[in-house]
Amino acid sequence: MVNDIRRALFNHVLRFPIRTFDNLPSGKLVSYLTNDTESLRDMYVSTVPTILQGTLRLIGIFIAIALLDWRLMMLSLVLIPVLLLTMHGYRTISMPIFDGIRQQVSNINNQINESLQGMALIQAFRQEATFKDKFEDSNQRWFTFRTRSIGIDCLMLAPFTRLVGGLATIVIVGWFGQASITSVLEIGTLYAFLNYIERFFEPFRMLSMELRKLQVATVSAKRIFELLDDETDALHRDEPVTANVPANVSLTEKSSTAADTIFSAANHHNDIEFRDVSFGYEPGRNALNNISFTAQGGKFTAIVGHSGSGKSSLINILMRFYQHQSGDILIGGQPIESLPNAQLRQRIGLVSQDPYLFNGTLLDNIDLSHGAPNEAAAMEAARQVKASTFIERLPKGYHYQPGFGGAQLSVGERQLLALARALTYDPPVLLLDEATANIDSESEEAVKAAMSNMQQGRTVIAVAHRLSTIKHADHIVVMDKGHIIQQGTHDELVRQDGEYRALYLAQKAKEEIEHENSHLGLAVA
């Protein structure tokens, strides 16, 4: 069961909108998937069997006491509410404490994850002491909650149960002493009843020891099911937002047919049109305002502008990582909402600014399709983007493991692998999000050549910072502060006295200085 919950939780997390991950630290998600599910396992393995065993023993002992003396049975009945009220009080008091413990464990996991991810930056800026203090602060808060939980355990669980048991024994012995004045009581009866009373409290002592685990599991279950109840919105469901599906056509078949029609080989079917689109990551702060343009099928459309102008936001809403607030985005004349994400993304290849490599071989990272990687397809994609040149020089070639996040490869090499990855399943639409932004000039030339090969017969939208990479684009869209301020070809925009010309002249001057200094052997900042 716990295995099923963990699997369901991870599958649910995979379907969360990207917006969720903007606000939910990865370390906390790891805590949900590991610590909290492990607490549930402890409950099912240890606590539940103990409760069942203790309940059965309690019933058996209660019956034995009733057969021995009904008056003593009534005394035993009085003790049960006292013990149950104690357990209820423990649960009420300890719930916020255990919730605090879980929250602090999540914070600690998040801080560890953040520190490990940014270790080079921490050491470069000599922030070891700062992060050490932050960690000690979180760890101290965890220790405070943990100390409180131990104190409550010591006061309200086993010690209180033993106290009630001792008082009950005193009352019973006193009652037997009083009764012996007026009647004869056998010592065996007294011994038997004291023995039963001792056994009567034993299940409660067992339950009190397991009650803490039950509380931890209850808090964990609450956190898990709150996460599971946080439904993925329509943006991230497998089904398209469509109606009137014929009864004799399955939804998958209809979606696949619609996708094949929209992304057919005819160029006009691949037109991507933005109609008066507005979008914001936060309410009241738009990243895009009334965006309207068309990226023609089979053509190369470039998006340029200063940082923060909204270029990457266009890619985010086209990939449906986020939902635009108003306007329409059409592919082949059809709104993108008419396709499920799986169908949409199967036909769109994405190359991001910061390429990420997963744990595994280069082959695993190039071909991300289900099942075993298609080595022939991966090698062909690598050849087309010129990545095969450096791959074949590596130990084990395509079976080389580049380390966590591809740390053993240069940024340019990782970018070439990302381009090959996008080509593996031959998408009709290709999105390039500043694919040359973080690489050196030598790597840029290799990436530019790879991008040129990839554009053949595809609809390409490229977000670019370096204008030298998009001079040959069929259409260029210039953005500033979330608005489109210019559109046209490179030659048309250079002739206009506008933002594009200013960007182009500034970059051209910088490139000339770099070229001159390279001949003089000088470095350029």
C-alpha positions in Angstrom: 0.0 0.0 0.0 2.8 2.4 0.9 4.5 1.6 -2.3 1.3 2.5 -4.2 1.0 5.8 -2.3 4.6 6.7 -3.0 4.1 5.9 -6.7 0.8 7.8 -6.9 2.4 10.8 -5.1 5.3 10.9 -7.5 3.0 10.5 -10.5 0.9 13.3 -9.2 3.9 15.6 -8.7 5.0 15.0 -12.3 1.7 16.5 -13.4 1.9 19.6 -11.3 2.0 22.9 -13.1 5.4 24.5 -13.3 4.0 27.4 -11.3 3.7 24.9 -8.3 7.5 24.3 -8.4 8.1 28.0 -8.5 6.8 28.2 -4.9 7.5 24.7 -3.5 11.1 23.9 -2.7 12.4 20.6 -4.0 13.7 19.6 -0.6 10.2 19.7 0.8 8.9 17.5 -2.0 11.7 15.0 -1.3 10.6 15.0 2.3 7.0 14.2 1.2 8.2 11.4 -1.0 10.6 9.8 1.5 10.2 10.7 5.2 6.4 11.0 5.1 5.7 7.8 3.1 8.2 6.0 5.4 6.2 7.0 8.4 3.1 5.5 6.8 5.1 2.3 6.3 6.0 2.2 10.0 2.4 2.6 10.9 1.2 -0.3 8.7 4.1 -2.6 9.7 4.2 -1.9 13.4 1.4 0.3 14.8 -1.7 -1.3 13.1 -0.8 -4.9 14.0 0.0 -3.8 17.6 -3.4 -2.1 17.9 -5.2 -5.1 16.6 -3.3 -7.5 18.9 -3.8 -5.2 21.9 -7.6 -4.9 21.2 -8.1 -8.6 21.0 -6.1 -9.2 24.2 -8.1 -6.5 25.9 -11.4 -8.1 24.9 -10.2 -11.5 26.1 -9.0 -10.2 29.5 -12.2 -8.2 30.0 -14.3 -11.4 29.4 -12.1 -13.3 31.9 -12.6 -10.6 34.5 -16.4 -10.6 34.0 -16.5 -14.4 34.5 -14.4 -13.9 37.7 -16.5 -11.2 39.3 -19.0 -8.8 37.6 -18.4 -6.1 40.2 -14.7 -6.0 39.3 -15.7 -6.0 35.6 -17.6 -2.7 36.3 -14.4 -1.3 38.0 -12.5 -2.2 34.9 -15.0 -0.4 32.7 -14.4 2.8 34.7 -10.7 2.7 33.9 -11.2 2.4 30.1 -12.6 6.0 29.6 -9.8 7.4 31.8 -7.1 5.8 29.6 -8.9 6.7 26.3 -9.3 10.3 27.5 -5.5 10.4 28.2 -4.7 9.1 24.8 -7.1 11.7 23.2 -5.4 14.4 25.2 -2.0 13.3 24.1 -3.1 13.3 20.4 -4.6 16.9 20.8 -1.4 18.3 22.4 1.1 16.4 20.3 -0.4 17.0 16.9 1.0 20.6 16.4 4.4 19.5 17.8 4.7 16.6 15.4 3.6 18.8 12.6 6.3 21.3 13.5 8.9 18.4 13.5 7.8 17.4 10.0 8.0 21.0 8.8 11.5 21.4 10.2 12.6 18.1 8.6 11.4 19.5 5.3 13.2 22.8 5.8 16.4 20.9 6.7 16.1 18.7 3.6 15.6 21.8 1.5 18.6 23.6 2.9 20.8 20.6 2.3 19.6 20.3 -1.3 20.1 24.0 -1.9 23.6 24.0 -0.3 24.7 21.0 -2.4 23.4 22.5 -5.6 25.2 25.8 -5.0 28.3 24.5 -3.3 30.7 26.1 -5.8 29.0 29.5 -5.3 29.1 29.1 -1.5 32.8 28.4 -1.5 33.6 31.1 -4.1 31.9 33.8 -2.0 33.0 32.4 1.3 29.5 31.8 2.5 30.3 28.6 4.5 29.7 30.4 7.8 26.4 31.9 6.7 25.0 28.6 5.4 26.3 26.8 8.5 24.4 29.3 10.7 21.2 28.9 8.7 21.4 25.1 9.0 22.1 25.3 12.7 19.1 27.5 13.2 16.8 25.1 11.4 18.3 22.1 13.2 17.9 23.9 16.5 14.2 24.5 15.8 13.8 20.8 15.0 15.6 19.9 18.2 13.2 22.2 20.2 10.1 20.5 18.7 11.7 17.1 19.3 12.5 17.8 22.9 8.9 18.9 23.5 7.6 15.6 22.0 9.9 13.6 24.2 8.6 15.5 27.3 5.0 14.8 26.4 5.8 11.2 25.8 7.4 10.9 29.2 4.5 12.6 31.0 1.4 11.3 29.2 2.1 7.8 27.8 3.7 4.9 29.6 4.2 6.7 33.0 0.6 7.7 33.2 -0.6 4.3 32.2 1.6 2.8 35.0 0.3 5.3 37.5 -3.4 4.5 36.7 -2.5 0.8 36.9 -0.9 1.3 40.3 -3.9 3.2 41.7 -6.2 0.6 40.3 -4.2 -2.1 42.1 -4.4 -0.2 45.4 -8.2 0.2 45.0 -8.7 -3.5 44.3 -6.6 -4.6 47.2 -8.5 -2.2 49.5 -11.8 -3.4 48.1 -10.8 -7.1 48.7 -9.7 -6.2 52.3 -13.0 -4.5 53.0 -14.9 -7.5 51.5 -12.9 -10.0 53.6 -14.3 -8.5 56.8 -17.8 -9.7 56.0 -17.1 -12.7 53.9 -14.4 -15.2 53.1 -12.3 -14.5 50.0 -9.9 -17.0 48.6 -6.4 -15.8 48.1 -6.4 -17.4 44.7 -9.3 -15.2 43.6 -7.3 -12.1 44.7 -4.2 -13.3 42.9 -6.1 -14.1 39.7 -7.8 -10.7 39.6 -4.6 -8.8 40.2 -3.0 -10.9 37.4 -5.9 -10.0 35.1 -5.6 -6.3 36.0 -1.9 -6.4 35.2 -2.7 -8.0 31.9 -5.6 -5.5 31.4 -3.1 -2.6 31.4 -0.5 -4.3 29.3 -2.4 -3.7 26.0 -2.7 0.0 27.0 1.0 0.2 27.6 1.6 -1.4 24.2 -0.8 1.1 22.6 0.8 4.0 24.4 4.2 3.1 23.0 2.7 2.9 19.5 0.6 6.1 19.8 3.6 8.3 19.0 4.2 6.4 15.8 0.5 6.8 15.0 0.7 10.5 15.6 3.7 10.9 13.3 2.0 8.8 10.7 -1.2 10.9 11.0 0.7 14.1 10.4 2.5 12.5 7.5 -0.7 11.2 6.0 -2.3 14.7 6.3 0.7 16.2 4.4 0.6 13.5 1.8 -3.1 13.7 1.1 -3.1 17.5 1.1 -0.6 17.2 -1.7 -2.6 14.5 -3.5 -5.8 16.6 -3.1 -4.1 19.5 -4.8 -5.5 18.8 -8.2 -3.6 19.5 -11.3 -5.4 22.0 -13.4 -6.8 21.5 -16.9 -3.6 22.8 -18.3 -1.8 19.6 -17.2 -4.3 16.9 -17.7 -3.9 14.3 -20.4 -7.2 15.1 -22.0 -7.7 18.0 -24.3 -10.2 20.7 -23.4 -12.6 19.6 -26.2 -16.2 18.4 -26.4 -18.5 16.6 -28.9 -16.2 13.6 -29.3 -18.0 10.9 -31.4 -19.0 7.8 -29.4 -17.2 5.5 -31.8 -13.9 7.5 -31.6 -11.7 7.2 -28.5 -10.3 10.4 -27.0 -6.7 9.3 -27.7 -7.5 8.6 -31.3 -9.3 11.9 -31.8 -6.4 13.8 -30.1 -3.8 12.0 -32.2 -5.8 12.7 -35.4 -6.2 16.3 -34.5 -2.5 16.6 -33.8 -1.5 14.9 -37.0 -3.8 17.3 -38.9 -2.4 20.4 -37.2 1.2 19.4 -37.6 0.9 18.0 -41.1 3.7 18.3 -43.6 2.1 21.2 -45.4 3.8 24.4 -44.2 0.6 26.4 -43.6 -0.7 23.8 -41.1 2.3 24.6 -38.9 1.6 28.3 -38.6 1.8 29.5 -35.0 -0.3 32.5 -34.2 -0.5 34.7 -31.1 -3.7 36.8 -31.0 -3.8 39.5 -28.4 -2.1 37.3 -25.8 -1.5 38.6 -22.3 0.2 36.7 -19.5 1.6 37.2 -16.0 3.4 35.1 -13.5 1.8 37.0 -10.6 -1.6 38.7 -10.5 -1.4 42.4 -11.5 2.1 42.1 -13.1 2.0 41.1 -16.7 5.1 39.7 -18.4 3.3 39.8 -21.8 0.8 42.4 -23.0 -1.5 42.1 -26.0 1.0 40.0 -28.0 0.1 39.4 -31.7 2.3 37.9 -34.4 2.4 34.8 -36.6 5.3 32.4 -37.0 4.8 30.9 -40.4 5.0 27.2 -40.9 8.3 26.0 -42.3 9.9 29.4 -41.6 12.4 30.7 -39.0 11.0 33.3 -36.6 13.3 35.0 -34.1 12.3 36.8 -30.8 14.8 39.4 -29.6 14.9 42.0 -26.9 16.6 43.0 -23.7 16.5 40.7 -20.6 13.1 40.8 -19.0 11.3 41.8 -22.1 9.2 38.6 -22.1 10.9 36.5 -24.7 11.1 33.3 -22.7 7.6 33.8 -21.4 6.4 33.2 -25.0 8.1 29.9 -25.0 6.6 29.0 -21.6 3.0 29.6 -22.6 3.5 27.9 -26.0 4.8 24.8 -24.3 1.9 25.2 -21.9 4.1 25.3 -18.8 1.9 28.2 -17.8 -1.6 29.3 -18.9 -2.0 32.7 -20.6 -4.7 34.9 -19.0 -6.2 36.3 -22.2 -6.0 36.0 -26.0 -5.5 32.9 -28.2 -2.6 30.8 -29.3 -3.3 28.9 -32.5 -1.4 26.2 -34.3 -2.6 25.4 -37.7 -5.7 27.5 -36.9 -6.5 25.4 -33.9 -6.2 26.6 -30.3 -3.5 24.7 -28.4 -6.1 23.9 -25.7 -7.6 21.4 -28.2 -4.6 19.1 -27.8 -3.5 17.2 -24.7 -0.1 18.1 -23.5 1.4 14.7 -24.5 0.3 15.2 -28.1 1.4 18.9 -28.2 4.8 18.3 -26.7 5.5 15.2 -28.8 5.5 17.5 -31.9 7.4 20.4 -30.4 11.2 20.1 -29.7 12.5 22.5 -27.0 16.1 23.5 -26.4 16.5 25.7 -23.3 19.1 28.2 -22.3 20.4 26.0 -19.5 20.6 22.4 -20.8 20.1 19.8 -18.1 21.5 16.2 -18.3 20.0 13.4 -16.3 21.9 10.7 -14.5 22.9 8.1 -17.1 24.7 7.8 -20.3 24.9 10.3 -23.2 22.7 7.9 -25.1 20.0 7.9 -22.4 20.1 11.8 -22.4 19.8 12.1 -26.2 16.9 9.7 -26.6 14.3 10.3 -23.9 11.7 8.1 -25.4 10.0 5.4 -23.4 11.8 2.0 -23.3 15.3 1.3 -24.4 17.0 4.2 -26.2 17.2 4.0 -30.0 20.9 4.1 -30.5 20.6 4.6 -34.3 18.3 7.5 -34.0 20.4 9.1 -31.2 23.6 8.8 -33.3 21.9 10.3 -36.3 20.6 13.2 -34.3 24.1 13.8 -32.8 25.6 13.6 -36.3 23.2 16.2 -37.6 24.1 18.8 -34.9 27.8 17.9 -35.0 27.8 16.5 -31.5 29.2 13.2 -32.7 32.6 14.9 -33.1 33.2 15.3 -29.4 31.1 12.2 -28.3 33.3 9.8 -30.3 36.4 11.2 -28.5 35.0 10.4 -25.1 35.7 7.1 -23.2 32.9 4.7 -24.1 31.5 7.2 -26.6 27.7 7.3 -26.4 27.8 5.2 -23.3 29.9 7.8 -21.4 28.3 9.0 -18.1 28.9 12.8 -17.8 28.2 13.0 -14.1 25.5 14.8 -12.1 23.9 17.4 -14.4 26.5 16.8 -17.0 29.2 18.5 -14.9 32.0 16.7 -16.8 31.1 18.4 -20.1 31.4 22.0 -21.2 28.3 24.2 -21.6 28.7 24.1 -25.3 28.9 20.3 -25.3 25.8 20.1 -23.2 24.0 22.5 -25.5 24.9 20.3 -28.5 23.4 17.3 -26.7 20.3 19.3 -26.0 20.0 20.1 -29.7 20.4 16.4 -30.5 17.8 15.5 -27.9 15.3 17.8 -29.6 16.0 16.2 -33.0 15.7 12.6 -31.9 11.9 12.3 -32.5 12.0 14.7 -35.5 9.6 17.4 -34.3 7.8 19.6 -36.9 8.1 22.6 -34.6 11.4 23.6 -32.8 11.7 26.1 -30.0 15.1 27.5 -29.2 15.3 29.5 -25.9 18.5 31.4 -26.1 20.5 28.3 -27.1 23.7 30.3 -27.5 23.4 32.7 -24.5 26.0 31.0 -22.2 28.6 29.6 -24.5 31.9 30.9 -25.8 32.5 32.0 -29.4 34.0 28.7 -30.6 31.1 26.7 -29.1 28.7 29.3 -30.6 29.8 28.6 -34.1 29.3 24.9 -33.6 25.8 25.5 -32.1 24.9 27.9 -35.0 25.9 25.3 -37.5 23.8 22.7 -35.7 20.8 25.1 -35.5 21.1 25.7 -39.3 20.8 22.0 -40.0 17.9 21.6 -37.6 15.8 24.3 -39.3 15.4 22.4 -42.6 11.7 21.8 -43.2 10.6 22.8 -39.7 8.8 25.7 -38.0 11.4 27.4 -35.8 10.9 30.0 -33.1 14.2 31.1 -31.6 14.6 33.4 -28.6 18.0 35.1 -29.1 20.2 37.5 -27.3 23.0 37.4 -29.8 21.7 38.9 -33.0 24.4 37.3 -35.1 22.6 34.0 -34.7 19.3 35.2 -36.1 20.3 37.5 -39.0 19.0 35.0 -41.5 15.6 34.6 -39.8 12.5 35.0 -42.1 10.8 37.1 -39.5 12.1 38.9 -36.4 9.9 40.1 -33.5 11.4 42.8 -31.2 10.1 42.9 -27.7 10.5 45.4 -24.8 8.9 45.3 -21.4 6.3 42.7 -22.5 5.2 44.5 -25.7 6.1 44.0 -29.3 7.7 47.2 -30.6 9.0 46.1 -34.0 8.6 43.3 -36.5 10.2 42.5 -39.9 13.3 41.0 -41.4 16.9 41.8 -40.4 17.5 44.1 -43.3 14.2 45.9 -42.8 14.8 46.4 -39.1 18.3 47.6 -39.5 17.1 50.4 -41.9 14.6 51.6 -39.3 15.7 53.9 -36.5 14.5 51.6 -33.6 15.4 49.3 -30.8 16.7 46.5 -33.1 19.1 48.8 -34.9 20.5 50.0 -31.6 21.0 46.4 -30.4 22.6 45.4 -33.6 25.0 48.3 -33.8 26.0 47.8 -30.1 26.7 44.1 -30.6 28.5 44.7 -33.8 30.8 47.2 -32.2 31.5 44.8 -29.4 32.3 42.0 -31.8 34.7 44.2 -33.7 36.5 45.1 -30.5 36.7 41.4 -29.5 38.0 40.5 -33.0 40.7 43.2 -32.8 41.8 42.3 -29.3 42.0 38.6 -30.2 44.6 39.5 -32.8 46.5 41.5 -30.2 46.2 38.6 -27.7 44.1 40.7 -25.3 41.2 39.3 -23.3 37.8 41.0 -23.4 35.8 41.4 -20.3 
